[in-house]
Amino acid sequence: MEFTNRAQKLFLILSCFFVANAVLAELIGVKIFALEDTLGVSPFNWNLFGQQGSLNFTAGTLLWPVVFIMTDVINEYFGRRGVRMISWVAVFLILYAFLFAFLAIALAPASWWVTVGADKGVPDMQAAFAQIFGQGLWTIGGSVTAFLVGQLIDVTIFHAIRNRTGGKHIWLRATGSTLVSQFFDSFIVLYIAFVIGPQKWPIGLWLAVGCVNYAYKVLAAVALTPVIYGMRRGLDNWLGKDLSTELKAKAAQ
């Protein structure tokens, strides 16, 4: 299939990046990293709601800023329908990826493969594979639900601000929609995965970790504002003034 229209090419490229990053964020999110140790600084030791800890995040947070940018750019040029469509596609492919991960875990491992990593500190490759890719159903359910709710809220807030400002103040609709949507995302995923899930987190811990995660997303959204302006300027030049104006007008409807 040949994509001759630049709008089609743009939507295809943005959708591929969006979906790929969403799926990758879910798969690598099983790793928890210490931000202070990674940066080589002293532990922050936050104290919220009677809870204390360091700045620990899932590795998936490395990719979510890219998802934020893709969401805002697709919102800008392809509107509600574009964001909703790729959000549902992303959810389907995330579930599809986990389905085959579980099927791969269930396959009987070759006897020689189980111990092939012993000299590298991995005595049981099957157990390691199952631990990494076999995320709990509560975690998967919470993550997918939070992602979908966040995306639907994001697109609603984005266009509400756009309609009120008449297409001006890109920073306001891009950052504002992210701040609102990620507030819900940050707390929904933790509530489903860890409060009502098997671990039964106390409410104080849920609120504390949720606030720390949300604070990170707020900083990321603000820091990425210049990137969104830069992408918009570059895409306007690539699409041409007429096509760019037409896409934005349709997206705003």
Salt bridges, closest charged atoms under 4 A:
GLU76 OE2 - ARG162 NH2 3.72
GLU76 OE2 - ARG173 NH2 2.92
GLU76 OE2 - ARG232 NE 3.26
ASP119 OD1 - LYS120 NZ 3.87
ASP185 OD1 - LYS217 NZ 2.87
ASP236 OD1 - LYS248 NZ 3.02
GLU246 OE2 - LYS250 NZ 3.03
